[in-house]
Amino acid sequence: MSHGEKTYVFWIGLIILSVASVCLFGIIWFNIVLVHGFALELQVPFIVAAIVFILIGLYMMISGAKKEK
């Protein structure tokens, strides 16, 4: 994905990406296994927030790697 030296911005972005991915997986898993999809419309804000944080984490990871010369 990104080559070069990894800065602290890269690592913070990786943590944000990881936490948001786990949260999104947990929301989807909860709805599929326990609720069978009926409460999905109540959790749309959480799903959108997790997707936004995934995108923020990806952007931080891409911009946080120093380019090799």
C-alpha positions as CSV (number, residue, x, y, z in Angstrom):
1,M,0.0,0.0,0.0
2,S,2.5,2.6,1.1
3,H,6.2,2.2,0.8
4,G,8.9,4.1,2.7
5,E,9.5,5.1,6.3
6,K,6.4,4.9,8.5
7,T,5.7,7.9,10.6
8,Y,3.5,8.3,13.7
9,V,0.6,9.5,11.5
10,F,0.8,6.2,9.6
11,W,0.6,4.2,12.9
12,I,-2.3,6.3,14.3
13,G,-4.1,5.8,11.0
14,L,-3.5,2.0,11.2
15,I,-5.0,2.0,14.8
16,I,-8.0,4.0,13.7
17,L,-8.5,1.7,10.7
18,S,-8.2,-1.4,12.8
19,V,-10.7,-0.3,15.5
20,A,-13.2,1.0,12.9
21,S,-13.0,-2.3,11.0
22,V,-13.6,-4.4,14.2
23,C,-16.5,-2.2,15.1
24,L,-18.1,-2.5,11.7
25,F,-17.6,-6.3,11.7
26,G,-19.2,-6.5,15.2
27,I,-22.2,-4.4,14.1
28,I,-22.8,-6.6,11.0
29,W,-22.2,-9.8,12.9
30,F,-24.6,-8.8,15.7
31,N,-27.3,-8.1,13.2
32,I,-26.8,-11.3,11.2
33,V,-26.4,-13.7,14.0
34,L,-28.5,-12.4,16.9
35,V,-31.1,-10.1,15.4
36,H,-31.4,-11.6,11.9
37,G,-31.2,-8.1,10.2
38,F,-34.3,-6.5,11.7
39,A,-32.5,-3.8,13.7
40,L,-30.2,-2.8,10.9
41,E,-31.9,0.5,10.3
42,L,-31.3,1.5,13.9
43,Q,-27.6,1.1,13.5
44,V,-27.1,3.0,10.2
45,P,-25.4,5.9,11.9
46,F,-22.9,3.6,13.5
47,I,-22.2,1.8,10.2
48,V,-21.7,5.1,8.4
49,A,-19.4,6.4,11.2
50,A,-17.3,3.2,11.0
51,I,-17.0,3.6,7.2
52,V,-15.9,7.2,7.6
53,F,-13.3,6.2,10.2
54,I,-12.0,3.5,7.9
55,L,-11.6,6.1,5.1
56,I,-9.9,8.5,7.6
57,G,-7.5,5.7,8.7
58,L,-6.6,4.8,5.1
59,Y,-5.9,8.4,4.3
60,M,-3.7,8.8,7.3
61,M,-1.8,5.7,6.4
62,I,-1.2,6.8,2.9
63,S,-0.2,10.3,3.8
64,G,1.8,9.2,6.8
65,A,4.4,7.2,4.9
66,K,7.5,9.2,3.8
67,K,8.3,8.8,0.2
68,E,11.5,7.1,-0.8
69,K,13.8,9.1,-3.0
